[in-house]
Amino acid sequence: MTTAEAPLVLEVMTDGPRQIDAQLTAAVDAALEMAMESRQFGILVTRHDDTKFTVALSHEVPFGQTIERSAAPSI
């Protein structure tokens, strides 16, 4: 079995909490579609701060799973 580099990283930036859910849902849905095609990657959602997130296909996450993590500094 050959492995490929993760083909997708989506950046989600928002002005406020109302848009976060809709934008993250759309990004995760797009990542899920690609993950299902390759069947090699899980989905990693990273919070960088209150307004910036990334949604990526990742070898760190088992196929069929979505993991959330925070890269934001603790307050």
Buried (B, 14 or more C-beta within 10 A) or exposed (E): EEEEEBBBBBEBEBEEEEEBEEBBEEBBEBBBEBBEEBEBBBBBBBBBEEBBBBBBBBBEBEBEEBEEEEEEEEE
